[in-house]
Amino acid sequence: MEGLVRAARAGDREALAELATRTLPSVYRLVRGVLGDRADVDDVAQECMIRMIRGLPELRDPDRFRPWLATIVHRQVSDHLRQQPPFAVTPLTEPDEFPDAGGDVAGRTVVEAALSGQRREVAEASRWLTPDDRRLLAAWWQEALGDLSRADLAGMLGVREPHLAVRLQRMRNRLDTARTIEAALGQRPGCPELAALRRTWTGERSPVWRKRFGRHVRDCARCGAHRAELLAPERLLHGLVVVAVPAALVAAVRAAVEAGAASPAHGPARRLTSGQLAVSGAAAAALALGAVIYAVYLTPDPGPAPAVAAPIASSPTPAPPLRASGSPTPTGSPAARPTSVTGVTVADIFVAPDGDDAADGSRERPFATVNRAVEVVRPGQTIALRGGVHRLSRPVEIDTDGAPDRRIVLSGYRGERAVVDASAVGDGKQAVTQRTAFWTVQDLEVRGSRSHAWTCNACRFTTFRRLSVHDNYRSGLTLRDPGTSGNQVLDSDFYRNYDPRERGSAGIGLGVKFGDGDGNVVRGNRAFHNADDGFDFGAFRSPITVESNWSYGNGQNRWNAAGWDSNGFGFSLGGGETTPSAAHRVRDNAAWDNRGDGFGAEGNTGAMSLVGNTAYHNGGDGFDLSGARGSARGNLSVGNRQRPALIGPDVTADDNSWDRGEWRESSLRSVDPTVAQGRRAADGSLPRTSYLDTGKGVGADLGD
């Protein structure tokens, strides 16, 4: 980041564009964290970005960029709130009353992507706080994400660290009270005394009503019991930070970058409400490109993998993205989606198929091999793979660590299709072996390995996103070994992996196996048409968060191999030579048309939680949780060849489809998988579809 800041200070327009791309999500989430859903969030965020652009040449120490920017945001938000009424109260939204799917992008993303369970309670609870507490919460949020140190936070707020610690503790106590209130209000059936108090309530969240409800939940054993179940907020805030930055705001910031913010914004920072945005022609082009923020969910532990914005290009005509040839294409004709430029726009090291490893790795004189790039990369640097096929002649070994504030990025470039082809690497040799911390690998296609395509051994705080990994022998991506912690696998496709020597017993999509480590997240991925399991968590001894993934068509003999023998599970939650006891959190996933079970515990004795998942038309059981412990709630099992569910005596099952009587295909809104198995959205997220939806709150939400 420091190198990027220095280049932007020196007048490099592309560096300024990249800096704006990287910082806009943090600025937006900090402003929104204080102001909530108000219409003026965009105005304040834009003004912060403009002040950053204008003030950058005067920044003396690039190493202090993050706290300097946080101070700008804090001052702008504070100045804005001083001009507002004392308290901006928000009507209570009942649990079933979410914003309309066609409405505001930011509000929809917050609700749909993050606000579930205690994470939702944290977001809702913040609305009961005073403006001062909300500012403090948002600032502390930056510390929890790794953007600021405690010393930076104290300096930004103008207090000493011991005083700050006291203020934070008091704010957190009030936040916990508000979270307890949220949980109590959402309880069904509710407390009669609370219901009586609620009847006198205006429906508006405010500090006054927090105190009134707070007295009740403090004295009521039934309502107060929720407090004991609260997780520490720093373990939940990381699931809340993902909000989509509105395209209009991205466009306005792009205009400021292109203009160098030479003239002051009018009014302050022209209103970004519908139909009133006045920006340059280039900014209008950004709107036409459907500029969006990529939703990146952060791990429960503070490995700082910041949200990444769709690039704010420094030229008015950025190259359109090229879809990887292996990416699935729908057979139907869904509505056209806006295009979006993926990959980095500025990099320190470049690799091109026609490059030369004797060159200097610049954009003008790129390296020829990924091997050379990962040998010379240093913390804080970005490697960009130019479009074309990068043919590996030997395995790639990645051993250089990044740092919490200096991640190393390996990425495609400006929407060009970069393909890593490992077919020339010898039999039994892994194509890429990574042993790192604080890396991001994104926007790449990987194919052709005659072993494992990409293996991450004991990796920490490493993020994989928007990958297409297919037609490899053993696996698409595997994270393994003790010490595997804080990693994320997001919005990627793993498919057609098949070892012709194994007749179906090898060739998985994604594996997290043979190890341990907290804070690993698997979200928004698809694993399909693999020879063996789609998702395999065998012999991994620590909890994994598995959310909103789809697994289909795995284990089927698509290669007409003799003696076919495949498990073909959608989600294998256990197994391996040693029986794991891992309390995986499995939520909002779907498995269909797999040869084996949709979801199988496979001997895992951990207290797993399976909530809101769907198993449809699988060859085995929908859910096999025999021998497992934990809970299964709100899951759907329809049309599976064997049993809807096999539930062991130590599993608490409630409100699942098999608890409600017999369900048939006619209970589903759609059984046509065309859109679900088709092209992803422009931002890399899963396509939205009514496939397998019941409309009754049971099973996974595939989005339409």
N, C-alpha and C positions, 0 to 999 in steps of 0.2 A: 504493500500500500504506500509506503514512504516514497518509493521510486515513482509511482504514479502521481503522487501529490507534487513531487518536485517537477515532473514533466509538465503537469498542468499549470503550476506556478510560472514556469518558464514560457508559457504561451502555446504549448502543444495542444491543438484543438481536439485531436483524437483522444489524448490523455484526459482532457477535461470531460469529454463525452463519457469515457469509461468511468471516471471518478463519479460523475453524476449518476450513472447507471448503478454503481455499487452502493452509493450512499442514500439514494432516494427512498428505498424501502425502509431503512432505519429511521430516517427523518419522518416519514409518513406514519410509521407505527408508533413513534414516540408522540407525535402530535395527536394522533387518533386515540392513543392511550389516555390522554388527558381530556380531550374535548369530546370523545365518544363519537356519536353518529351525526353531529351537527353539520350543517351545510358549509360552515366556515372552515372545516378541517382542510380542505383543498387550498383555500386562500392562504392559511397560515403556513402550510407545508411549502407552498410555492414561494412565499416570501422568505422562508428560511433558506431554500435552495438558492434564490437570487442573492441573498446576503452572503451565502457561502461563496458563490462564484465571484462576486465583487470583491470580497475580502481576501480571497485566496492569495493574491500577489503580496499582501502584507503579512501573511503568516510567516513568522520567523523560523519556527521549528517544525518541519514536516512530521516529526515523530509525535507531535502533540495534536495532530489533525483531529483525531476522534474526540478528545475532550473539548477542543476548540469548537468543533461543530455542535457538540451536545450543548455547550454553553449558549451558542447562537439560538438553538431551538428552545432551550429553557427560557431565555429572555423574551423571545418572540411570543411564546405561549403565555408567559406571565403578563406581558404587556397587553396581550389580547384579552385575557381574562379580567384584567382590571377595568376594562371597558364594558364588561358584561354584568347582568344582574347577579346578586350574591350567589344564588344557587340555580343551576339549570337542572330541573328535575325531569325524569324520564318515566313515562307510564310503564307499568308492569306489562310485559309480554307473557301471556300464558304459554305453557310448554308447547301447545300445539299451534300457536299463532306465530309462525316464522314469516320473514319477509317473502314476498312473492318471488318465484324463481326468475321472473322476467324483469325484476326491479334492479335496484342499485347494485353494481358489481361488488363494491367493497362490503356492503352490508351482507350480501348474499354469501360471499366467501367466508366472512367471519362466522356466520351461523352454520353454513353447511360444512365447512372444512374443519372447524376447530371446536365449536361449542357443544361438547358432549360431556355428560357426567360432571365431574368436579372442575374440569376446564371451563365448561360453560358457566358454572357457578362463580368462578373467579371473575370472569368478564362481567357477568351481571352484578356481582357484588361490588365491583368498583364504582358502580353508579350510585351507591348509597354514601359514598365518601364525600368529604368537602373538596372544593377545588384544590386547596393546599395539599390534601392527602393524595388526590389524584395526580398532581404534579410530582409528588414524592414517589408514588408508586411507579409512575412512568419512568422517572429517572432511575429508580432502583432496578427497574426492568432492564435498563441498559447495562447495569452492572451484572445482573444475572445472566445476560446473554454474552458477557465477555467483552462488550464494546467499551466499557469504562472500568477503571479500577476504583476501589473504595476512596483512595486519595483524590482521584479525578472527580468522583461524585461529590465529595465534600467541598472541593474547590469550586465546582459548578454552582453549588447551593450556597456557598459563602459561609460555611460553618466548619467547626473542628470535627474531627472524626469521632471522638467520644460523644459529642452532642448529636451527631448524625446517627450514631448507633441507637441512642435513646429515641430519637424521632422515628426511625425505621421500626423499632419494636412497637411503639405505640400505634403507628399506622397499620402494622401487620395485625395487631390485636383487634383493631377496628375492622380490618378486612376479614378476619376470621369470624367476627360477629356477624358481618354482613353475609358471609358465605353460609353460616349456620341458618340465618334467616331465609336465604334463598332455598336451601335444602328443605327447611320446614314448610315453606309456602308451597313447594312442589310436591310434598308428600300426599299420597292418595291411599286410603282416606286420611284426612288431616286431623290435627288436634282441634277439638271443639272450642277450647278457649282461644286458640289462635284464630279460628274462623270467626268468632265473635268480635275480636279486635280488628280483623280484616274488614269486617262490614263497615267499620267507621273510617276506613282508610280511603284516601282519594285515588289510590292506584299509582301514585307518583313516588319514585324512589328519591329520598332526600335524607340528609343527616338527622333531621328531626324525627322522621319515622324510623330511622335506624335505631335511634335511642329507645323509642317506644317498643318496637318489636324486640329490640335487644334485651330489654328488661324481662320480657316474657320468656324468650328462649333461654335466658340465664337461669330463671327460676323453675322452668318446666322441664321435668326429667325426660319427657317424651321428645320434645323439640330440641332440648340441649344435647341429647345423645348424638346428634349429627356432628357435633364439634369433635368428638373423639375419633371420628372417621376421616377427618380432614387430613390430606397430605400437605406437606410443606409447600407453600405457593411457588417457591423457586423450582420445584419439580413439575409444576403444572404450567407456569408461564410460558415455557418453551413450546408448548403445543398451541398457545394462543396467538403467537406473534404473526401468524400468517394472515395478511390481509392483502387483497388485490389493490394495487394503486390504480385509480381510475385512468383510463386512456387519455382523458383530457388533461390531467395533471402531467402525465408523461410527456404529452405533446407540448405543453406550456414550458416545461423545464428544458425540453429539447430546443425550443425557440430561444430560450435564454442562453443556452450553450452556443447556439449558432450566432447569436447576436453579441455574445460576450457580455451579456447583461449590461450593455452600454447605456441604456436609458432606463430610468426608474419605472417600475410598474405603476400603473395608474389605479389608484382607488382602494386600498393598497393591494397589489397583486391581483390584477383584474379578475373579477368573479368568474368562476368556472362552472356556473350553473348552466343548465341546458340551454343551448342556443345563444349564449352570451359570451362565448370564448372568442377573443380577438387575438390571433397569433399569426405568425408568418406563414407563407406558403409551404415552407418546409415542415412546419409543425402540422399543418393540415395534411401533408403527406404522411406524417407519423400516425395521425388519426386514421387515415385510409388503410394503413398497414395493420391497424388494430393493435396498437402497442399495449402490452399487458405486463403485469408483474408475474413472475413465475412463483407459484405457491410452494414454499419450501418449509417443511415442518422440522423444527429443531428437536434434538434428542432431549430426554429428560435430564441428562447431565449437561453441564455448560460447555460443551465443545462448540466453539463459536463458528457455526456454518451459516453465514448470513444469507438472508433472502436475496435473490438475484433478480434484477429487473431485466426486462427485455431491453436490449441495447438501445441507448439514446444515440443514434448514429450521428457522426459528425459530417456526413454528406447528405444531400437531400434525396439521393436515390440509392438506398442500401440494397444490396443484392437480396433477392427473395430466397427463402429457404428451399432446399431440395430434399424431398422425402427419401429416406433410405429405401432402397429397392426391396429389402426384406420386410419392411413394415407392412402390416396387413392393410388391405384396401377393402372397404365394404363392397359387397356385391350389389347392394341397393344404391340409391342416390340420395343420401342425406343432404340437408341444406348446406350450401357452401359456407365454409368457415373462413374468417379473416386469416391471412398469412401473418407470420411473425418471424423476425430474424432471431435465430438461436446461435449459440456460440459466442465467444468473446469478440470484442471489436478492437482491443488493444492487447498486445502480448509482449513478453520479453524475449521469448525464444520461439522460432518458427521451424516447422518441419514440413517439407513438401516432397512428393514422390520423385520429382526431378531435381532435388537438392543435392548437396554435397557435404559429407561429414567433415571435410576439411575447411568448410566455410565458417562464418562467424555466427550462424544461427539467426541473423537478422531477417526482416521481412524481404529485403532485397537479395540476401545470400543465405537462404535457409539450409538447415541440416537435411540430410537424406533419410535418417532413421530415427525412430522413437528411442532406440537404445542410446544414441548420442545425446539426445535432449535430456533424458532422465539422468544421465551421468553428470551433466554440468549444472542442472537446475539447482537453485538455492531458495531458502525460505522466502516467501513473499512474491515469488516469480510465477509467471503464467506461460505455459507451453501451448501454442496453437498449432493444430494439425490442419494444413491446407486441404482443400478438396482433392479427391482422387483416391486411389487404392495404395495404401502403405503396406507393402509386402514385407513381412518379417522373414529374415533369413536365419535368425537365431532367437532364442527366448529373450524376453525383456525382463530385467530385474530392477525393481524400483525400491530403493533403500533410504533415500534422503527424506528426513522428516521436515514438515512445515512447522509452524508455531501457531499458538492461539490467535495472535494478531497478524500473522504472516502466513496464511495458507498458501499452499502450492496448488495451482490449477492446471489440469490437463484437459484441453477442450477442443472442439471443432472451432472453426473461424468464420464469423460473419454469414452463417447459414450455408456455407459450403458443405457438401457431403464428404466427410472424412471416413474412410473404411480401412480398418486394420485387418489385413488378411494374413492368417497364420498357417496357411496350407503348406508352406515350404519349410516350416519348422518340423523337426523329426518326430517320428512316432514316440508316444509316451512322454513328450516334453511339454510342459505347460507353456502356453503362449506368453502370458504375462504373470509374474509373481510379484506381489507388492507387500512390503513390510514397513508400513509408514504410519505416521500420525499427521492429522491436519492437512489432508489433501481433499481436493474436489476433482472428480473425473466426470465429464459430462459431454453430451452431444456427439457421441461416437457410435459407429457400427463396428462390431467385432465378429469375425466369422472364420471358419475353416480350421480351427485347432484340432489336431489329432490326439488331444488330451483335454485338460481343462482350459477354457479360453482365458479366464481371468481369476486368479486366486489371491485373496488378501489374507495374509497370515498375521494374526495378532495385531490387526490394524486398529487404530484408535482415532475417533473423531474424523473419519473419512467418509465423504459423501459421494455416492454414485447417483447420477440422475440423467434422465433422457437418453438412455442407452438402448441400442438394438443389438442383441447378442444372440447369434443363431448359427445353426449348422456346424456345431462343434461336437466332439466325441463325448466327453465325460460330463461337462456342465457348462452352463453359460457364465455364471458368476458364483463363486464360492467364498464366503468369509469363514475362517476357521481358526482353531487353536486357542489355548488359554490367553486371556488378556484382550480378547476381541470386544471392544467397548466403545459406546458412543457413536457408532456408525449409522449411516442412513442409506437405504436403497430406495429411490424415489422415481416414479413416473417412467419406468423402463419396461421393455419387452424382452422376454427370454423364450426362444422357441426353436423347434426342429433340431434340438440337440440329441444326437443318436450315435452310439458306438456300434458299428456293424459287427464287431467281434463278440458282443455281449447279448445279442438277441432280446433286447428290451430291459435288461437288468442294469443298464447304465445309460446316462443321458438325461440329466435333470435340467430344469430351468434355472432356479436360484436356490442356493444352499447356504444356511448358516449352521455349521456343524462342528462336532469334535472339539469343543472348547467351552469357554465361559466368558462372561463379561457383561456388565450392566449397560442399559441405555441404548440398545440397538433397535432400530426402527425400520420396518419394511412397509412401505405405503405407496399406493397408487400404481402398482406394477401388474403386468400380465405375464403369466407363464402358460404356454399353450403348445400343443402338438409335439411335446417332448416324448422321448421313448419311455422314460420312467416318470418319476414324480414331477409335478409342476414346482411346488415349493417343498423343500426338504430341510427340516430342522433337527435331524437325527443327532443324538448324543451331544446336544448343546445344553449345558447345565444351568444357564441363567435365563431369566425371563426376556422374551422378545416381544415388542409391540408389533402386531401384524394387523394392519388396518387397510381396508378399502382396496384389496387386491383381488384379481380375478384369475382363476386357474381352470383351463378347459382343454378337452381333447387330448389329455396326456395318457400315455400307456397304450395307445392304440397302435396296431401294427400297420403303420402307413408305408412301410418299406417292404412288405410281403416277405419278411424273414421267416425261415423255417424254425420251428421249435420256440416260438415266441413265449417269453416268460417275463412279464413286467408287473410290478405292483401298481403303477399308474395312479397313485393317489393325487387328488387335487392339492391337499395340504397334509403333509406328514409332520405331525407335531412331536414325534419322538423317534424311537428306533435307534439303531446303532449297536455296536458291540457292548457298550455299557448303558444300562437303563438310566435315562435322565430323570431328574425331578425338577422340572422347570415350569414356573407359573406363567406361561405365556399369556399375553392379553390379545385375544383374537376377536376382532370386531369388524363388522360391515364388509366381510369378504364373501365371494361367491365362487362356487365350484360346480361345473357342469360338464357332462359328456366325458368324464374321465373313466378309465378302465376299472379302477379300484374305488375305494371310499372317497367321498367328497372331503371329509375331515376325519383324520385318524389319529388317536392318541399314541398308538404303537408303543405301549408300555410306559409312557411318561406318567409318573406318579405325582407330578407337581400340581399345585392347586390352580389349574388353568381357569381362565374366564373366557367363555365364548358367548358373545352378545351380538345379536342381529346379523347372523351369517345365513347364507342360502346354499343348500345342496340340491341340485336338480339333475335328474337323468344320468346319474353315475352308475357304474356297473356293480359297485359294492354297496355298502351302507351309506346313507347320507352322512351320518355322524356315528363314529365308533369311539365312544368314550369309556369302554369297559376297562376297568382297572385304573381309571384316572380319578383324580379328585378335583374339586372346584365347583364351578357353576356353569349352567347353560341357560340363557334367557333370551327370549324373543327370536329364536332361530327358526328357519323354515326348511323343511325337507319334503320334497315332492318328486314323485316319479322315479325314484331310485330303484334299481333292480332288486336289491335285497331289502333290508329294513330301513324305515325312516331314520331310526336312531337306536343305538345300543348304549344304554346309559348305566354306568356302574353305581353301586349303592352309595359311594362317597361323593357323587355328583349331585348337586342341588339343581333340579330342572324346573323351570317356571316359565309359563307363558310362551312356550314353543308351539310350533304347529302341531306336533304330536300330542301336546297336552290339551289341544282344543278340538280334538276329534280328527276325522279323516279329511285331508286336503287333496284336491285333484288339480290337474293342469288347468281346468276351467276356472280355478280360483285365481289364476295369474292374469295380469293385464295383457301380457304378450309372451309368447314362447318363440319369437323370431330373434335369433342372436345376431342378425346382420350388422346392426349398428354397433353392438357391444364388441364384436370381433373386427370392427372396421377401423378406420383411421382415427388417431387421437385428435384431440382439440389442438388449436394453434399453440396453446401454451404448454403442450405436452401432457395435459391432464387426460384422464379417461373420458371416452365419449359419453354423452348423456343419453340415457335410453330408458324406456319403460319395461325393458326385458326383465322378466321374473318378478316384477313388482306386484304386490298384493293389494296395495292401497289401504292396508289395515295395520300398518306398523309392525309387521312381522317379517323377518328376513333382512337381507342387505338392501341398501338404497343405491341402485345403479343410476339414479339421477334425474330421470325425466318427470 
